[in-house]
Amino acid sequence: MLPILPTSVIGSYPKPRWLLRMYGLRELGKIPEEDFKEAVKDASVAVLREHERAGVDIPWEGEMWRSEMTEYFTAKIKGFRFYGPVRVWGNAYFNKAAAIDKLEYKEPLVLEEFLWVKENTTREIVKVPITGPYTIAEWSFNEYYPDKESFVMDLAKIINKELKTLEDNGAKFIQLDEPAMLNHPDEVPLAVEAINRAVKGIKIKVGLHVCYSNYYLLADYFDDIRVTQFALEFANRQFRDMDFVKKLSGKELGYGVVDVHNPRVESVDEIVRAIKKIFNYLDPEWVYINPDCGLKLLDRKIAYQKLVNMVQAVKIVRKELEKEGKTEIEFRTLKDI
């Protein structure tokens, strides 16, 4: 059982400045890999403790191990090749990989990261975010597969192997990140098929995070996607156009109540009001509370304070729900749907 309105994070968190310097030195080949790994582990524990100190029920370590949400995964999958950085916007670049051969699962993708967190957390449950198969394909070049479908589905099989590996090693809650799955409305059925293939045979809790998208389109597929929870953004949309949530039945909502794109820290009272808005659409027993998305683009102090205020707001709403006899919820998994 969990306290009602469990609090969690989506994934990323600001990296400490000293860790960013270590990433730079590693890229230049100026530090031993073992020194870099030690720095990553230290930062991982530091951020994990920050989430726990803020009071988050289901934390993560902010993806300290990951350079970027697709590059980190494609670097570990056999069949991808990097040609060099690609500019995303302004002065932001990332190494966009190209599939040049049949993709194969050659090594665990996030197992070491998860085991480290599992060993160092004070919480019973952590959330393990993993970039989903459709987004990896969408944000990569295809120089091998005859069509996008075969590209995406091979990635889904690889992600499935990773999920099984994590499940076998004690993971209880995995989140697939698919920010690109609604980019092409005609390809949404492919993205849905890939997600369902990725979770085939998995029995633990699986969430799906989708941001900056047409949620009315996503809502048409709520019943078709085999996940336990949909983690979506609301604060960045000023909590407008929320009636699509009415289509959500028998699955949870990870409700985004703080805007990760705005450095302004929402007050506790403001977040309390935001939380109560969702009760017009869903019973509290089906709601988790989290930020809209990853917090990595914010100043670290601001990111932390947003989490602190989010947790304090939840405590206030919990006291009100306690008067109605609502204090706990079950921890639902894929076995339950």
Backbone torsions as a table, in degrees:
resi	resn	phi	psi	omega
1	MET	NA	152.5	177.6
2	LEU	-126.8	156.4	173.3
3	PRO	-63.1	147.4	179.0
4	ILE	-60.1	147.5	-173.8
5	LEU	57.6	58.0	179.1
6	PRO	-58.4	140.6	178.9
7	THR	-99.6	143.5	179.5
8	SER	-149.2	-178.5	174.5
9	VAL	-120.0	167.4	178.4
10	ILE	-89.2	-42.0	179.4
11	GLY	172.9	-81.8	-170.5
12	SER	-74.7	159.4	-178.6
13	TYR	-151.4	152.7	-179.1
14	PRO	-56.6	130.3	176.1
15	LYS	-76.3	139.6	173.8
16	PRO	-56.1	146.0	-176.7
17	ARG	-59.6	-35.3	-179.6
18	TRP	-67.8	-30.4	177.6
19	LEU	-72.7	-36.4	176.4
20	LEU	-61.4	-37.5	176.8
21	ARG	-64.9	-37.9	178.5
22	MET	-65.9	-38.2	175.8
23	TYR	-60.9	-42.4	179.0
24	GLY	-63.9	-43.0	179.0
25	LEU	-65.6	-37.2	178.8
26	ARG	-65.0	-42.0	-179.9
27	GLU	-62.0	-32.0	179.1
28	LEU	-85.4	-3.5	-179.6
29	GLY	72.4	28.3	-174.3
30	LYS	-102.7	2.1	175.3
31	ILE	-135.8	149.1	176.4
32	PRO	-65.4	149.1	-179.3
33	GLU	-60.5	-35.4	-178.8
34	GLU	-66.4	-32.1	176.5
35	ASP	-69.0	-40.6	178.4
36	PHE	-63.4	-45.5	-178.7
37	LYS	-61.8	-39.4	178.1
38	GLU	-63.8	-39.9	178.5
39	ALA	-64.1	-41.8	178.8
40	VAL	-61.7	-44.2	-179.6
41	LYS	-64.5	-41.0	179.1
42	ASP	-64.3	-43.5	179.0
43	ALA	-65.0	-37.3	179.6
44	SER	-59.4	-47.3	179.5
45	VAL	-67.0	-39.0	-179.8
46	ALA	-60.3	-44.8	-179.4
47	VAL	-71.8	-39.6	176.7
48	LEU	-57.3	-45.2	178.3
49	ARG	-63.7	-34.4	179.1
50	GLU	-64.5	-43.8	177.8
51	HIS	-63.5	-42.6	-179.0
52	GLU	-68.0	-40.0	179.3
53	ARG	-65.0	-32.0	176.5
54	ALA	-69.3	-18.9	178.5
55	GLY	99.9	11.8	-178.7
56	VAL	-66.1	130.1	-177.4
57	ASP	-71.5	-42.8	-177.0
58	ILE	-123.3	90.9	-173.6
59	PRO	-89.9	-180.0	167.2
60	TRP	-145.0	-178.3	-175.8
61	GLU	-106.8	17.0	171.5
62	GLY	77.4	12.8	178.3
63	GLU	61.1	40.9	177.5
64	MET	-62.8	-25.3	-178.0
65	TRP	-78.5	-13.8	-167.8
66	ARG	-108.4	130.8	177.5
67	SER	-73.9	-36.9	-175.9
68	GLU	-165.7	158.1	-166.8
69	MET	-76.1	-15.7	173.1
70	THR	-112.2	-40.1	-178.2
71	GLU	-56.2	-40.9	-178.4
72	TYR	-60.2	-38.0	-177.7
73	PHE	-80.5	-43.7	-178.2
74	THR	-65.4	-27.5	177.9
75	ALA	-66.3	-21.1	-176.2
76	LYS	-103.0	-3.7	-178.1
77	ILE	-102.5	125.2	-179.6
78	LYS	-66.6	133.2	179.3
79	GLY	113.0	-10.9	176.4
80	PHE	-95.9	150.9	176.1
81	ARG	-138.5	143.4	176.7
82	PHE	-102.7	134.8	176.2
83	TYR	-102.6	-19.5	-178.8
84	GLY	144.8	171.4	-176.8
85	PRO	-65.2	146.2	175.5
86	VAL	-120.1	135.2	-179.1
87	ARG	-77.8	129.9	178.8
88	VAL	-90.8	-54.6	174.6
89	TRP	-160.2	153.6	178.4
90	GLY	49.8	-122.1	177.4
91	ASN	-106.2	20.6	179.8
92	ALA	-93.2	127.2	-179.1
93	TYR	-127.1	155.8	167.8
94	PHE	-148.3	156.6	179.7
95	ASN	-80.9	104.0	-178.8
96	LYS	-88.3	119.5	-175.1
97	ALA	-83.8	160.0	175.0
98	ALA	-122.6	133.2	173.6
99	ALA	-78.7	114.5	-177.7
100	ILE	-113.3	-2.0	-179.4
101	ASP	-156.1	173.4	177.6
102	LYS	-60.8	131.4	-176.7
103	LEU	-78.8	138.0	-178.6
104	GLU	-139.5	149.0	176.6
105	TYR	-81.2	103.9	-175.9
106	LYS	-100.8	-19.9	-178.5
107	GLU	-161.6	157.7	175.5
108	PRO	-58.0	145.3	-175.2
109	LEU	-91.1	-47.0	-178.1
110	VAL	-131.3	12.1	-175.9
111	LEU	-59.6	-47.7	-178.5
112	GLU	-60.3	-42.0	178.6
113	GLU	-60.1	-48.9	-179.7
114	PHE	-61.7	-45.5	-178.1
115	LEU	-62.0	-36.3	177.8
116	TRP	-64.6	-44.6	178.9
117	VAL	-64.9	-45.1	179.7
118	LYS	-57.1	-38.3	-178.9
119	GLU	-71.5	-27.8	-171.1
120	ASN	-109.7	-5.8	-177.7
121	THR	-82.2	154.2	172.5
122	THR	-95.9	-1.7	-177.4
123	ARG	-98.7	153.1	179.0
124	GLU	-74.5	-32.4	-176.4
125	ILE	-126.6	135.5	169.1
126	VAL	-123.4	158.9	177.0
127	LYS	-100.7	131.1	179.7
128	VAL	-108.2	104.5	179.0
129	PRO	-81.5	138.0	178.7
130	ILE	-137.4	132.2	177.4
131	THR	-66.4	132.5	-174.6
132	GLY	-77.6	164.7	-174.0
133	PRO	-64.4	-38.8	-178.5
134	TYR	-67.6	-42.9	-178.9
135	THR	-65.7	-40.0	177.4
136	ILE	-59.8	-43.4	179.4
137	ALA	-66.8	-43.7	-177.6
138	GLU	-62.9	-33.0	-177.0
139	TRP	-100.3	21.4	176.5
140	SER	-130.2	163.6	172.5
141	PHE	-88.5	147.8	176.7
142	ASN	-114.4	108.3	178.8
143	GLU	-116.7	14.0	-176.4
144	TYR	-131.0	-47.4	-171.9
145	TYR	-77.5	145.5	-178.7
146	PRO	-70.0	-21.3	179.7
147	ASP	-155.7	167.1	-176.8
148	LYS	-68.1	-34.0	-177.9
149	GLU	-59.1	-47.9	-179.3
150	SER	-67.1	-33.5	176.3
151	PHE	-61.7	-51.7	-177.5
152	VAL	-65.2	-42.7	-174.9
153	MET	-70.3	-31.9	173.7
154	ASP	-65.5	-37.4	175.9
155	LEU	-65.7	-37.3	178.7
156	ALA	-61.9	-39.7	178.2
157	LYS	-65.4	-37.5	178.5
158	ILE	-66.9	-45.2	178.3
159	ILE	-62.3	-37.5	178.1
160	ASN	-59.5	-41.5	178.1
161	LYS	-62.9	-38.7	179.0
162	GLU	-67.3	-42.1	179.7
163	LEU	-61.6	-41.7	178.1
164	LYS	-64.2	-39.4	177.5
165	THR	-62.1	-43.8	179.0
166	LEU	-65.5	-43.3	179.1
167	GLU	-60.6	-43.4	179.9
168	ASP	-64.4	-22.9	-178.1
169	ASN	-102.6	14.7	170.7
170	GLY	101.4	5.0	176.4
171	ALA	-65.6	140.4	-179.1
172	LYS	-115.3	-18.9	-175.0
173	PHE	-147.3	114.5	178.4
174	ILE	-117.5	140.9	177.0
175	GLN	-118.9	122.8	173.0
176	LEU	-86.7	126.1	177.8
177	ASP	-97.0	116.9	-179.2
178	GLU	-130.3	62.5	-179.8
179	PRO	-64.5	-20.2	-176.4
180	ALA	-96.0	-2.1	-167.5
181	MET	-67.2	-17.6	179.3
182	LEU	-107.1	10.6	-178.9
183	ASN	-59.5	-38.5	-178.4
184	HIS	-123.4	100.9	-175.4
185	PRO	-51.6	-33.9	-179.1
186	ASP	-73.4	-12.6	-179.9
187	GLU	-103.0	2.4	-180.0
188	VAL	-59.7	-41.0	176.3
189	PRO	-57.5	-35.3	176.7
190	LEU	-65.5	-44.5	179.1
191	ALA	-61.5	-40.8	178.8
192	VAL	-63.7	-44.9	178.8
193	GLU	-60.9	-40.0	-179.2
194	ALA	-67.0	-41.8	178.0
195	ILE	-61.6	-45.9	-179.3
196	ASN	-64.4	-34.0	176.3
197	ARG	-69.8	-36.7	-179.1
198	ALA	-65.3	-30.4	-177.4
199	VAL	-99.9	8.0	-178.5
200	LYS	-57.8	126.5	178.2
201	GLY	80.7	-1.7	-178.9
202	ILE	-84.7	138.0	-176.2
203	LYS	-113.2	-14.4	-176.9
204	ILE	-80.5	-174.5	179.4
205	LYS	-76.6	132.0	177.3
206	VAL	-130.7	124.9	174.7
207	GLY	-105.7	162.2	176.2
208	LEU	-127.2	122.5	178.5
209	HIS	-106.1	125.7	177.1
210	VAL	-133.4	131.2	-179.6
211	CYS	-130.0	173.7	-179.8
212	TYR	38.4	50.2	-173.1
213	SER	-139.5	174.1	176.4
214	ASN	-83.2	97.6	-176.3
215	TYR	-71.3	-20.1	174.9
216	TYR	-66.5	-35.3	175.4
217	LEU	-68.5	-44.7	178.7
218	LEU	-59.9	-39.4	-177.0
219	ALA	-60.7	-27.8	177.7
220	ASP	-64.7	-17.2	-176.7
221	TYR	-114.1	7.8	-179.0
222	PHE	-50.8	-46.0	-175.3
223	ASP	-73.9	-22.0	-174.6
224	ASP	-87.3	-21.1	-175.3
225	ILE	-90.5	123.6	-175.2
226	ARG	-87.2	77.6	173.6
227	VAL	-133.7	165.9	-179.9
228	THR	-88.5	-29.0	-171.1
229	GLN	-147.7	144.9	171.2
230	PHE	-110.5	118.9	179.1
231	ALA	-100.7	112.9	-170.3
232	LEU	-129.2	159.4	179.3
233	GLU	-91.6	143.0	177.7
234	PHE	-134.8	-36.4	-175.8
235	ALA	-63.0	-42.2	-179.6
236	ASN	-64.7	-19.5	177.9
237	ARG	-97.5	8.6	-178.6
238	GLN	57.1	28.5	176.2
239	PHE	58.4	32.0	176.5
240	ARG	-92.5	159.8	173.0
241	ASP	51.4	57.0	-177.2
242	MET	-97.5	-2.4	-172.5
243	ASP	-68.5	-11.8	175.3
244	PHE	-62.0	-21.9	-178.9
245	VAL	-63.1	-22.3	179.9
246	LYS	-60.0	-22.0	179.8
247	LYS	-80.4	-7.4	-178.2
248	LEU	-83.4	117.3	-177.9
249	SER	-137.6	127.3	177.4
250	GLY	75.2	10.1	177.0
251	LYS	-137.1	156.3	-174.9
252	GLU	-87.4	163.4	173.7
253	LEU	-118.6	123.1	167.5
254	GLY	-85.4	105.9	-166.6
255	TYR	-95.5	111.9	-179.5
256	GLY	-76.5	115.9	-174.3
257	VAL	-117.4	-3.8	173.3
258	VAL	-128.3	140.1	-174.7
259	ASP	-85.0	117.2	-177.8
260	VAL	-81.9	-7.1	-179.5
261	HIS	-97.2	-3.3	-175.7
262	ASN	-120.6	122.8	-178.8
263	PRO	-71.8	-9.9	177.1
264	ARG	-67.5	129.2	179.3
265	VAL	-85.6	118.7	178.7
266	GLU	-64.6	139.3	178.6
267	SER	-72.8	161.4	178.3
268	VAL	-60.9	-44.6	-179.8
269	ASP	-61.7	-38.6	178.8
270	GLU	-62.4	-42.3	-179.3
271	ILE	-70.8	-35.6	175.7
272	VAL	-57.8	-46.9	179.5
273	ARG	-62.7	-38.8	179.6
274	ALA	-64.4	-43.3	-179.8
275	ILE	-59.8	-42.4	-176.2
276	LYS	-66.4	-22.8	179.3
277	LYS	-60.8	-36.4	-174.6
278	ILE	-70.8	-20.0	-179.2
279	PHE	-70.2	-10.6	173.0
280	ASN	-73.5	-13.6	-174.9
281	TYR	-122.3	-32.6	-175.7
282	LEU	-134.9	148.0	171.9
283	ASP	-68.2	140.9	-179.6
284	PRO	-53.0	-27.0	-178.0
285	GLU	-67.9	-9.2	-179.7
286	TRP	-110.7	14.8	-173.5
287	VAL	-119.5	129.9	166.7
288	TYR	-106.6	155.0	-179.5
289	ILE	-115.6	129.7	-179.6
290	ASN	-152.6	168.9	169.9
291	PRO	-65.6	166.8	178.3
292	ASP	-58.0	-44.6	-172.0
293	CYS	-154.7	-164.7	175.6
294	GLY	-66.4	150.9	-173.4
295	LEU	-99.4	7.5	-166.2
296	LYS	-64.0	-22.1	-177.2
297	LEU	-84.1	-5.5	-179.9
298	LEU	-91.6	161.1	168.6
299	ASP	-62.0	143.0	-173.7
300	ARG	-60.8	-40.1	179.3
301	LYS	-63.7	-38.1	179.2
302	ILE	-68.7	-43.5	178.6
303	ALA	-58.5	-44.1	-179.7
304	TYR	-63.6	-44.5	-177.5
305	GLN	-66.7	-33.4	175.1
306	LYS	-61.5	-40.6	178.1
307	LEU	-67.1	-42.6	179.3
308	VAL	-58.8	-48.6	-178.7
309	ASN	-65.9	-36.6	177.7
310	MET	-60.4	-46.7	-179.4
311	VAL	-65.8	-41.7	179.4
312	GLN	-62.8	-38.2	177.8
313	ALA	-64.1	-42.2	179.1
314	VAL	-61.7	-39.9	179.7
315	LYS	-61.1	-38.5	179.0
316	ILE	-65.9	-45.0	-179.5
317	VAL	-67.7	-36.0	178.0
318	ARG	-60.2	-39.6	179.5
319	LYS	-62.8	-36.8	178.0
320	GLU	-70.0	-39.5	179.6
321	LEU	-69.8	-29.0	179.2
322	GLU	-60.4	-32.4	178.6
323	LYS	-65.3	-22.2	177.8
324	GLU	-95.4	7.0	179.9
325	GLY	79.9	14.6	-179.3
326	LYS	-103.7	105.5	-176.2
327	THR	-127.4	-26.2	-175.6
328	GLU	-137.8	159.8	172.1
329	ILE	-134.9	157.6	176.4
330	GLU	-78.1	154.2	177.1
331	PHE	-90.0	99.3	-173.8
332	ARG	-81.2	142.9	178.2
333	THR	-127.9	178.4	179.6
334	LEU	-64.5	-20.6	175.0
335	LYS	-66.2	-20.5	-174.1
336	ASP	-92.4	-6.2	-177.7
337	ILE	-114.5	NA	NA
